[in-house]
Amino acid sequence: GLDKVKERILEYLSIRQLVKNPRGVILGLIGPPGVGKSSLGKSIARATGRKFVRLSLGGVRDEAEIRGHRRTYIGAFPGQIIQMMRKAGTVNPVLLLDEVDKMAADFRGDPAGALLEVLDPEQNNSFHDHYLDVEYDLSKVLFICTANVMHPIPPALLDRMEKIRLSGYTHHEKREIARLFLVPRQTERHGLKKFKVEFTDDGLMLLIERYTREAGVRNLEREIASICRKLARKVLKEKTKAKDAGLEVNPEMIGELLGKPRYRVQRREQEPEVGAASGLAWTEVGGELLTTEVTLMRGKGVLTLTGQLGEVMQESARAALSFVRSKADELGIDPEVFATQDVHLHVPEGAIPKDGPSAGITLAIALISAFTKIPVRVDVAMTGEITLRGRVLPVGGVKDKVLAAYRAGIREVILPDENEKDLEEIPKDVRSEIQFHFVSHMDKVIANALVRELDTNVSAAAGDQSSRVDSPSMAH
């Protein structure tokens, strides 16, 4: 894993071999909590043979924290950057600037503005600290910035970093991390190493799927630690001897120790239904399978949207309905229906806010299914933005979305054709088991998503009937 980061560090090391004084590198690691951004900084320092220092910027509001106070003030100190350099005791450490997105500005200045000088390769060879009042060379430092999300970081600061996005781990990756690192670490910390504690693969998968829901492995380690504490108590209570011990932690034992599972495993629908389509969404904790529901009622053509949908998603739903209305004849829908039926569109789970345009084609398919009474296939999931002309536009988070579909038991996924390049990020074992349909227009989505072809004769017949009804009145 982490191929992009490793590749970038190898490139840097290659340049260091060829150039006597290479320029410093400023990496920006962006990803959800618990995926190992801070640990990666330590690993980079170890691999490059440099000293490692960490500066946490979470909650920093004062510009003087970066640049220091002038010596005229009582209790003045150098800024944190100079203090970290002093702590490292070398001119070329790996300096990790943790939680860059958690900085804030107030009346004392903006620390993000002060960081611009620190992270600019053109300027940081003469960084000016207010306390030292002399220029200091930071150009040999390897800066690594970490953040959970990009939008709170000022654009000028973001522009200075070489951004590397770390996505959440897959279930298989989490299981391997737990087996190779988390379990040995926790058994050693709890004094259980000599008792030969072993977690089965099924047991670890149960912990990952039913007891945690996260992109990283932080809560998984907490659950493993909780099991180890309970095992330690059990060992002492039963006076188990180390030589005849061999504790196997399987799903049954996890149920006894941790109680009922906290989360349900997402599974696809069992039977095709009218007005229900499986969409794919991206969240901070990975991909999710979202079943979009549409129901029709007698009324005046009012569209109701529920399920905590954000503004962008509401607009996407309106665009999908407008597309369906504009193509009513081609889709085999009687145009009169839109004036006599209210449309209610709901996206479970209702308590979770949802936003973004990527559910466009899912919303359109659910609407088409409701109006044509043709069920949607349950073994197909889809994601893509829709335009009024029916074009399908690319979306983000493809890796996480496809993995969510795979976990839910879906083996066919409809994606925009411009997202074909993103398949490289998906693990080979998952990629080989899923059939992908790349589409550029709604025609192909409809052909792959509905259980049978559209009956386009319906609207034509309705049109003929309406013209026959009108003709006598016109004669009068």
RODO-2510 file (C-alpha; in nm, 4 decimals, decimal comma):
residues 476
     n   res          X          Y          Z
     1     g     0,0000     0,0000     0,0000
     2     l     0,0823     0,3743     0,0024
     3     d     0,2550     0,3387    -0,3346
     4     k     0,2368     0,7098    -0,4254
     5     v     0,4088     0,8215    -0,1051
     6     k     0,6783     0,5533    -0,1313
     7     e     0,7414     0,6429    -0,4946
     8     r     0,7773     1,0128    -0,4072
     9     i     1,0255     0,9404    -0,1259
    10     l     1,2306     0,7126    -0,3549
    11     e     1,2408     0,9933    -0,6142
    12     y     1,3611     1,2336    -0,3446
    13     l     1,6327     0,9895    -0,2299
    14     s     1,7444     0,9414    -0,5926
    15     i     1,7829     1,3187    -0,6369
    16     r     1,9755     1,3357    -0,3084
    17     q     2,2265     1,0865    -0,4513
    18     l     2,2705     1,2932    -0,7694
    19     v     2,2633     1,6504    -0,6299
    20     k     2,4871     1,7699    -0,3481
    21     n     2,2366     2,0105    -0,1895
    22     p     1,8850     1,9150    -0,3019
    23     r     1,5905     2,1445    -0,2292
    24     g     1,3589     2,0529     0,0574
    25     v     1,0339     1,8735    -0,0131
    26     i     0,6928     1,9794     0,1179
    27     l     0,4488     1,6875     0,1193
    28     g     0,0807     1,7242     0,2115
    29     l    -0,0747     1,3983     0,3346
    30     i    -0,4535     1,4302     0,3281
    31     g    -0,6820     1,1546     0,4515
    32     p    -0,9315     1,0447     0,7186
    33     p    -0,8298     0,9869     1,0837
    34     g    -0,6452     0,6667     1,1716
    35     v    -0,4990     0,5821     0,8292
    36     g    -0,1391     0,6350     0,9458
    37     k    -0,0440     0,9862     0,8290
    38     s     0,1622     1,0673     1,1398
    39     s     0,3132     0,7150     1,1497
    40     l     0,4109     0,7581     0,7851
    41     g     0,6093     1,0711     0,8782
    42     k     0,8122     0,8660     1,1296
    43     s     0,8675     0,5917     0,8701
    44     i     0,9942     0,8480     0,6159
    45     a     1,2423     0,9829     0,8732
    46     r     1,3600     0,6298     0,9509
    47     a     1,3957     0,5431     0,5809
    48     t     1,5903     0,8610     0,4997
    49     g     1,8091     0,8353     0,8112
    50     r     1,7007     1,1740     0,9492
    51     k     1,5916     1,3091     1,2854
    52     f     1,2122     1,3311     1,3283
    53     v     1,0280     1,6160     1,5008
    54     r     0,6526     1,6737     1,5213
    55     l     0,4689     2,0027     1,5635
    56     s     0,0946     1,9845     1,6290
    57     l    -0,0910     2,2835     1,4841
    58     g    -0,4389     2,1820     1,6046
    59     g    -0,6032     2,4833     1,7719
    60     v    -0,3067     2,7192     1,7100
    61     r    -0,4448     3,0756     1,6732
    62     d    -0,1411     3,2966     1,7287
    63     e     0,0985     3,3979     1,4511
    64     a     0,3748     3,4288     1,7167
    65     e     0,3570     3,0491     1,7696
    66     i     0,5218     3,0179     1,4263
    67     r     0,7422     3,3299     1,4104
    68     g     0,8148     3,3837     1,7809
    69     h     0,7741     3,6948     2,0008
    70     r     0,9961     4,0005     1,9804
    71     r     1,2498     4,0136     2,2624
    72     t     1,1013     4,3362     2,4035
    73     y     0,8087     4,1313     2,5451
    74     i     0,8352     3,9733     2,8910
    75     g     0,8593     3,5933     2,8660
    76     a     0,9386     3,6049     2,4933
    77     f     1,0346     3,2796     2,3198
    78     p     1,1426     3,1757     1,9701
    79     g     0,8652     3,0358     1,7490
    80     q     0,7795     2,6666     1,7404
    81     i     0,9634     2,6151     1,4092
    82     i     1,2968     2,7321     1,5572
    83     q     1,2300     2,5383     1,8799
    84     m     1,1717     2,2207     1,6772
    85     m     1,4954     2,2803     1,4839
    86     r     1,6789     2,3178     1,8157
    87     k     1,5183     1,9962     1,9422
    88     a     1,6239     1,8097     1,6243
    89     g     1,9817     1,9395     1,6545
    90     t     2,0337     1,9181     1,2776
    91     v     1,9668     2,1374     0,9720
    92     n     1,7847     1,8666     0,7728
    93     p     1,5278     1,6893     0,9921
    94     v     1,1880     1,5565     0,8870
    95     l     0,9472     1,8121     1,0368
    96     l     0,5872     1,6915     1,0616
    97     l     0,3299     1,9730     1,0769
    98     d     0,0324     1,7821     1,2145
    99     e    -0,3352     1,8831     1,1716
   100     v    -0,2749     2,1816     0,9401
   101     d    -0,6507     2,2002     0,8744
   102     k    -0,7277     2,2631     1,2458
   103     m    -0,5545     2,6046     1,2660
   104     a    -0,7670     2,9135     1,3273
   105     a    -0,7192     3,2919     1,3043
   106     d    -0,8107     3,5589     1,5620
   107     f    -0,7060     3,9136     1,6644
   108     r    -0,3480     3,7909     1,7283
   109     g    -0,2961     3,7113     1,3615
   110     d    -0,3269     3,4170     1,1264
   111     p    -0,0760     3,1305     1,1778
   112     a    -0,1595     2,9958     0,8289
   113     g    -0,0247     3,3218     0,6826
   114     a     0,3000     3,2811     0,8801
   115     l     0,3362     2,9247     0,7499
   116     l     0,3403     3,0532     0,3911
   117     e     0,6996     3,1718     0,4379
   118     v     0,8012     2,8453     0,6095
   119     l     0,6616     2,6247     0,3316
   120     d     0,7692     2,8291     0,0290
   121     p     1,0856     2,6743    -0,1264
   122     e     1,1708     3,0156    -0,2789
   123     q     1,1645     3,1973     0,0575
   124     n     1,2382     2,9504     0,3360
   125     n     1,6171     2,9698     0,2908
   126     s     1,5904     3,3012     0,4797
   127     f     1,3119     3,2425     0,7358
   128     h     1,2914     3,5335     0,9805
   129     d     1,2091     3,4527     1,3437
   130     h     1,1092     3,7607     1,5510
   131     y     1,2955     3,6420     1,8624
   132     l     1,6242     3,5449     1,6921
   133     d     1,5997     3,8503     1,4627
   134     v     1,8316     3,6814     1,2124
   135     e     1,7593     3,4831     0,8972
   136     y     1,7525     3,1049     0,9321
   137     d     1,7829     2,8505     0,6486
   138     l     1,4966     2,5975     0,6395
   139     s     1,5539     2,4899     0,2778
   140     k     1,7082     2,1520     0,3733
   141     v     1,4148     2,0483     0,5938
   142     l     1,1759     1,7803     0,4656
   143     f     0,8336     1,9197     0,5626
   144     i     0,5349     1,6868     0,5889
   145     c     0,1920     1,8420     0,6498
   146     t    -0,1055     1,6290     0,7518
   147     a    -0,4769     1,7124     0,7311
   148     n    -0,8099     1,5307     0,7367
   149     v    -0,9806     1,7544     0,4794
   150     m    -0,8617     2,0192     0,2333
   151     h    -1,1334     2,2849     0,2429
   152     p    -1,0322     2,4611     0,5722
   153     i    -0,6718     2,5081     0,4469
   154     p    -0,6179     2,8487     0,2768
   155     p    -0,5633     2,8077    -0,1021
   156     a    -0,2226     2,9835    -0,0906
   157     l    -0,0975     2,7346     0,1722
   158     l    -0,2451     2,4379    -0,0129
   159     d    -0,0695     2,5520    -0,3304
   160     r     0,2729     2,5141    -0,1641
   161     m     0,2257     2,1455    -0,0830
   162     e     0,2644     1,8394    -0,2987
   163     k    -0,0715     1,6833    -0,2136
   164     i    -0,0928     1,3067    -0,1653
   165     r    -0,4344     1,1692    -0,0772
   166     l    -0,4492     0,8676     0,1539
   167     s    -0,7799     0,6831     0,1243
   168     g    -0,9251     0,4560     0,3903
   169     y    -0,8178     0,0933     0,4177
   170     t    -1,0158    -0,1925     0,2661
   171     h    -1,1469    -0,4682     0,4963
   172     h    -0,8718    -0,7043     0,3757
   173     e    -0,6019    -0,4418     0,4413
   174     k    -0,7402    -0,3812     0,7918
   175     r    -0,7344    -0,7540     0,8631
   176     e    -0,3683    -0,7800     0,7569
   177     i    -0,2721    -0,4698     0,9607
   178     a    -0,4487    -0,6173     1,2643
   179     r    -0,2840    -0,9596     1,2199
   180     l     0,0687    -0,8294     1,1608
   181     f     0,0820    -0,5218     1,3873
   182     l    -0,2161    -0,4492     1,6125
   183     v    -0,2676    -0,7938     1,7684
   184     p     0,1064    -0,8537     1,8478
   185     r     0,1340    -0,5000     1,9947
   186     q    -0,1733    -0,5346     2,2168
   187     t    -0,0926    -0,8890     2,3360
   188     e     0,2541    -0,7677     2,4387
   189     r     0,1159    -0,4605     2,6179
   190     h    -0,1320    -0,6738     2,8124
   191     g     0,1207    -0,9423     2,9083
   192     l    -0,0464    -1,2109     2,6963
   193     k     0,2431    -1,2885     2,4609
   194     k     0,3392    -1,6079     2,6451
   195     f    -0,0237    -1,7317     2,6380
   196     k    -0,0194    -1,7614     2,2546
   197     v    -0,3313    -1,5535     2,1834
   198     e    -0,4454    -1,5916     1,8211
   199     f    -0,7254    -1,4073     1,6435
   200     t    -0,8885    -1,6072     1,3634
   201     d    -0,9488    -1,4387     1,0253
   202     d    -1,3260    -1,4695     1,0785
   203     g    -1,2912    -1,3101     1,4206
   204     l    -1,0961    -1,0130     1,2831
   205     m    -1,3483    -0,9658     0,9982
   206     l    -1,6327    -0,9653     1,2533
   207     l    -1,4537    -0,6932     1,4533
   208     i    -1,3957    -0,4870     1,1368
   209     e    -1,7496    -0,5195     0,9958
   210     r    -1,9747    -0,5311     1,3036
   211     y    -1,7890    -0,3540     1,5861
   212     t    -1,6147    -0,0653     1,4050
   213     r    -1,7029     0,1738     1,1243
   214     e    -1,4044     0,3854     1,0257
   215     a    -1,1589     0,4541     0,7446
   216     g    -0,8519     0,3837     0,9599
   217     v    -0,7735     0,1267     1,2296
   218     r    -0,7843     0,3324     1,5513
   219     n    -1,1130     0,1909     1,6857
   220     l    -1,0158    -0,1568     1,5682
   221     e    -0,7071    -0,1378     1,7912
   222     r    -0,9281    -0,0221     2,0817
   223     e    -1,1562    -0,3240     2,0370
   224     i    -0,8546    -0,5600     2,0211
   225     a    -0,7213    -0,3955     2,3408
   226     s    -1,0619    -0,4441     2,5068
   227     i    -1,0562    -0,8168     2,4188
   228     c    -0,6989    -0,8467     2,5522
   229     r    -0,8007    -0,6874     2,8863
   230     k    -1,0880    -0,9322     2,9249
   231     l    -0,8610    -1,2248     2,8307
   232     a    -0,5999    -1,1121     3,0875
   233     r    -0,8672    -1,1152     3,3575
   234     k    -0,9915    -1,4562     3,2411
   235     v    -0,6371    -1,6027     3,2442
   236     l    -0,5790    -1,4886     3,6036
   237     k    -0,9240    -1,5963     3,7209
   238     e    -0,8857    -1,9473     3,5788
   239     k    -0,5147    -1,9632     3,6773
   240     t    -0,4172    -2,0737     3,3252
   241     k    -0,0537    -2,1765     3,2887
   242     a     0,1474    -2,0351     2,9967
   243     k     0,2693    -2,3742     2,8743
   244     d    -0,0797    -2,5224     2,8276
   245     a    -0,2379    -2,1996     2,7041
   246     g    -0,3456    -2,1381     2,3474
   247     l    -0,6248    -1,8853     2,3336
   248     e    -0,8086    -1,8686     2,0016
   249     v    -1,0257    -1,5597     1,9573
   250     n    -1,3060    -1,6606     1,7191
   251     p    -1,6441    -1,4943     1,6383
   252     e    -1,8219    -1,6812     1,9230
   253     m    -1,5675    -1,5625     2,1816
   254     i    -1,5852    -1,2024     2,0499
   255     g    -1,9653    -1,2118     2,0953
   256     e    -1,9184    -1,3283     2,4571
   257     l    -1,6502    -1,0687     2,5387
   258     l    -1,7808    -0,7584     2,3585
   259     g    -2,1560    -0,8222     2,3571
   260     k    -2,3903    -0,7613     2,0641
   261     p    -2,2475    -0,6108     1,7422
   262     r    -2,2905    -0,2322     1,7082
   263     y    -2,3272    -0,2083     1,3301
   264     r    -2,5120    -0,4041     1,0658
   265     v    -2,3403    -0,5276     0,7525
   266     q    -2,4687    -0,3549     0,4400
   267     r    -2,6259    -0,6054     0,2045
   268     r    -2,7938    -0,5549    -0,1314
   269     e    -3,1705    -0,5902    -0,1690
   270     q    -3,2952    -0,9461    -0,2274
   271     e    -3,5683    -0,8868    -0,4886
   272     p    -3,5959    -0,6273    -0,7687
   273     e    -3,8458    -0,3538    -0,6784
   274     v    -4,0123    -0,0700    -0,8661
   275     g    -3,8693     0,2718    -0,7739
   276     a    -3,5712     0,1418    -0,5677
   277     a    -3,2186     0,1805    -0,7111
   278     s    -2,8801     0,1039    -0,5495
   279     g    -2,6462     0,4027    -0,5548
   280     l    -2,2907     0,4419    -0,4250
   281     a    -2,1788     0,7250    -0,1979
   282     w    -1,8470     0,8382    -0,0516
   283     t    -1,8122     0,9362     0,3163
   284     e    -1,5219     1,0167     0,5490
   285     v    -1,5249     0,6555     0,6722
   286     g    -1,5245     0,5023     0,3238
   287     g    -1,7865     0,4040     0,0680
   288     e    -2,1549     0,3388     0,1384
   289     l    -2,4353     0,1666    -0,0505
   290     l    -2,7434     0,3914    -0,0653
   291     t    -3,0802     0,2580    -0,1794
   292     t    -3,2778     0,5429    -0,3356
   293     e    -3,6564     0,5088    -0,3087
   294     v    -3,9207     0,6804    -0,5237
   295     t    -4,2945     0,6500    -0,4763
   296     l    -4,5827     0,8096    -0,6701
   297     m    -4,9126     0,9342    -0,5251
   298     r    -5,2160     1,1112    -0,6667
   299     g    -5,1612     1,4842    -0,6591
   300     k    -5,0551     1,7835    -0,8667
   301     g    -4,6996     1,6988    -0,9713
   302     v    -4,5216     1,8140    -0,6526
   303     l    -4,1674     1,6794    -0,5857
   304     t    -4,0885     1,5996    -0,2187
   305     l    -3,7283     1,5216    -0,1157
   306     t    -3,6433     1,3619     0,2214
   307     g    -3,3435     1,1921     0,3850
   308     q    -3,1363     1,4973     0,4896
   309     l    -3,0293     1,5791     0,1343
   310     g    -2,7912     1,8728     0,0859
   311     e    -2,8483     2,1527    -0,1658
   312     v    -2,6364     1,9941    -0,4408
   313     m    -2,8161     1,6598    -0,4076
   314     q    -3,1580     1,8305    -0,4135
   315     e    -3,0608     2,0110    -0,7345
   316     s    -2,9391     1,6781    -0,8739
   317     a    -3,2816     1,5236    -0,7991
   318     r    -3,4604     1,8113    -0,9745
   319     a    -3,2283     1,7764    -1,2761
   320     a    -3,2998     1,4001    -1,2867
   321     l    -3,6778     1,4623    -1,2803
   322     s    -3,6488     1,7274    -1,5538
   323     f    -3,4504     1,4803    -1,7679
   324     v    -3,7196     1,2126    -1,7202
   325     r    -3,9986     1,4599    -1,8059
   326     s    -3,8193     1,5890    -2,1157
   327     k    -3,7646     1,2333    -2,2456
   328     a    -4,1095     1,1003    -2,1475
   329     d    -4,2016     0,9845    -2,5007
   330     e    -3,8706     0,8011    -2,5519
   331     l    -3,9005     0,6372    -2,2084
   332     g    -4,2560     0,5169    -2,2672
   333     i    -4,4110     0,7432    -2,0019
   334     d    -4,7466     0,9188    -2,0501
   335     p    -4,6639     1,2959    -2,0186
   336     e    -5,0031     1,3545    -1,8487
   337     v    -4,8769     1,1579    -1,5445
   338     f    -4,6445     1,4407    -1,4349
   339     a    -4,9413     1,6742    -1,3723
   340     t    -5,1536     1,4196    -1,1833
   341     q    -4,8940     1,2405    -0,9664
   342     d    -4,6889     1,3699    -0,6718
   343     v    -4,3323     1,2324    -0,6526
   344     h    -4,1712     1,1505    -0,3159
   345     l    -3,7981     1,0744    -0,3311
   346     h    -3,6328     0,9397    -0,0144
   347     v    -3,2737     0,8316     0,0569
   348     p    -3,2280     0,6248     0,3770
   349     e    -3,0737     0,6435     0,6397
   350     g    -3,2693     0,9562     0,7305
   351     a    -3,0477     1,0722     1,0185
   352     i    -2,7287     1,0926     0,8094
   353     p    -2,6750     1,4111     0,6012
   354     k    -2,5993     1,3455     0,2327
   355     d    -2,4771     1,5751    -0,0417
   356     g    -2,3004     1,5864    -0,3768
   357     p    -2,3978     1,5334    -0,7405
   358     s    -2,2775     1,1722    -0,7762
   359     a    -2,6210     1,0192    -0,7088
   360     g    -2,7663     1,1792    -1,0260
   361     i    -2,7980     0,8629    -1,2373
   362     t    -2,9299     0,6624    -0,9389
   363     l    -3,2057     0,9191    -0,8797
   364     a    -3,2926     0,9194    -1,2517
   365     i    -3,3146     0,5364    -1,2671
   366     a    -3,5354     0,5249    -0,9537
   367     l    -3,7675     0,7864    -1,1118
   368     i    -3,7802     0,6054    -1,4494
   369     s    -3,8561     0,2781    -1,2684
   370     a    -4,1396     0,4379    -1,0677
   371     f    -4,3012     0,5948    -1,3766
   372     t    -4,2614     0,2916    -1,6081
   373     k    -4,3355     0,0305    -1,3354
   374     i    -4,0247    -0,1654    -1,4461
   375     p    -3,8181    -0,2910    -1,1450
   376     v    -3,4457    -0,2070    -1,1059
   377     r    -3,1880    -0,4888    -1,0929
   378     v    -3,0625    -0,5525    -0,7378
   379     d    -2,7245    -0,6926    -0,8485
   380     v    -2,6206    -0,3592    -1,0061
   381     a    -2,4972    -0,0446    -0,8266
   382     m    -2,4248     0,2889    -0,9930
   383     t    -2,2710     0,6324    -0,9460
   384     g    -2,2456     0,9325    -1,1769
   385     e    -2,3598     1,2916    -1,2207
   386     i    -2,6429     1,3582    -1,4678
   387     t    -2,7055     1,6588    -1,6929
   388     l    -3,0388     1,7742    -1,8379
   389     r    -2,9354     1,6274    -2,1735
   390     g    -2,8767     1,2879    -2,0120
   391     r    -2,4975     1,2957    -2,0232
   392     v    -2,3147     1,1138    -1,7417
   393     l    -2,0283     1,3104    -1,5831
   394     p    -1,7334     1,1740    -1,3775
   395     v    -1,7353     1,1536    -0,9965
   396     g    -1,4789     1,1121    -0,7172
   397     g    -1,4143     0,8426    -0,4550
   398     v    -1,4435     0,5558    -0,7064
   399     k    -1,2197     0,3156    -0,5105
   400     d    -1,4204     0,3461    -0,1872
   401     k    -1,7521     0,3242    -0,3728
   402     v    -1,6563     0,0083    -0,5628
   403     l    -1,5304    -0,1556    -0,2421
   404     a    -1,8631    -0,0733    -0,0729
   405     a    -2,0488    -0,2428    -0,3613
   406     y    -1,8187    -0,5464    -0,3357
   407     r    -1,8779    -0,5785     0,0409
   408     a    -2,2556    -0,5591    -0,0129
   409     g    -2,2437    -0,8537    -0,2554
   410     i    -2,2882    -0,6533    -0,5772
   411     r    -2,0882    -0,7766    -0,8765
   412     e    -2,1870    -0,5232    -1,1469
   413     v    -2,1136    -0,1499    -1,1220
   414     i    -2,2120     0,1299    -1,3617
   415     l    -1,9512     0,4099    -1,3769
   416     p    -1,8994     0,7184    -1,5979
   417     d    -1,6575     0,6336    -1,8815
   418     e    -1,4245     0,9164    -1,7713
   419     n    -1,3705     0,7262    -1,4433
   420     e    -1,2150     0,4242    -1,6197
   421     k    -0,8695     0,5604    -1,5294
   422     d    -0,9528     0,5252    -1,1558
   423     l    -0,9756     0,1445    -1,1742
   424     e    -0,5990     0,1151    -1,1140
   425     e    -0,6556     0,2193    -0,7495
   426     i    -0,8931    -0,0725    -0,6845
   427     p    -0,7279    -0,3938    -0,5496
   428     k    -0,6824    -0,6607    -0,8202
   429     d    -0,8801    -0,9301    -0,6354
   430     v    -1,1838    -0,6982    -0,6166
   431     r    -1,1412    -0,5691    -0,9726
   432     s    -1,1350    -0,9204    -1,1193
   433     e    -1,4673    -1,0157    -0,9568
   434     i    -1,6678    -0,7077    -1,0605
   435     q    -1,8046    -0,6385    -1,4079
   436     f    -1,7862    -0,2665    -1,4907
   437     h    -2,0176    -0,0863    -1,7337
   438     f    -1,8678     0,2456    -1,8469
   439     v    -2,1313     0,4873    -1,9722
   440     s    -2,1403     0,8362    -2,1213
   441     h    -2,5195     0,8720    -2,1584
   442     m    -2,8324     0,7675    -1,9686
   443     d    -2,9364     0,5338    -2,2543
   444     k    -2,6668     0,2835    -2,1524
   445     v    -2,7487     0,3235    -1,7821
   446     i    -3,1152     0,2388    -1,8498
   447     a    -3,0150    -0,0627    -2,0647
   448     n    -2,7974    -0,2060    -1,7833
   449     a    -3,0008    -0,1085    -1,4750
   450     l    -3,3618    -0,2137    -1,5458
   451     v    -3,4750    -0,5776    -1,5383
   452     r    -3,6268    -0,5497    -1,8870
   453     e    -3,6318    -0,3113    -2,1819
   454     l    -3,8549    -0,0043    -2,1834
   455     d    -4,1970    -0,0340    -2,3456
   456     t    -4,1932     0,2755    -2,5662
   457     n    -4,5315     0,1898    -2,7220
   458     v    -4,7169     0,2929    -2,4049
   459     s    -4,6742     0,6685    -2,4470
   460     a    -4,7389     0,6431    -2,8219
   461     a    -5,0677     0,4641    -2,7536
   462     a    -5,1559     0,7236    -2,4897
   463     g    -5,0790     0,9995    -2,7404
   464     d    -5,3039     0,8377    -3,0079
   465     q    -5,5843     0,7971    -2,7548
   466     s    -5,5648     1,1620    -2,6451
   467     s    -5,5759     1,2790    -3,0105
   468     r    -5,8869     1,0623    -3,0746
   469     v    -6,0585     1,2095    -2,7678
   470     d    -5,9758     1,5655    -2,8742
   471     s    -6,0948     1,5315    -3,2355
   472     p    -6,4749     1,5354    -3,1733
   473     s    -6,4522     1,8519    -2,9610
   474     m    -6,2461     2,0185    -3,2326
   475     a    -6,5168     1,9278    -3,4862
   476     h    -6,7799     2,0994    -3,2711
***
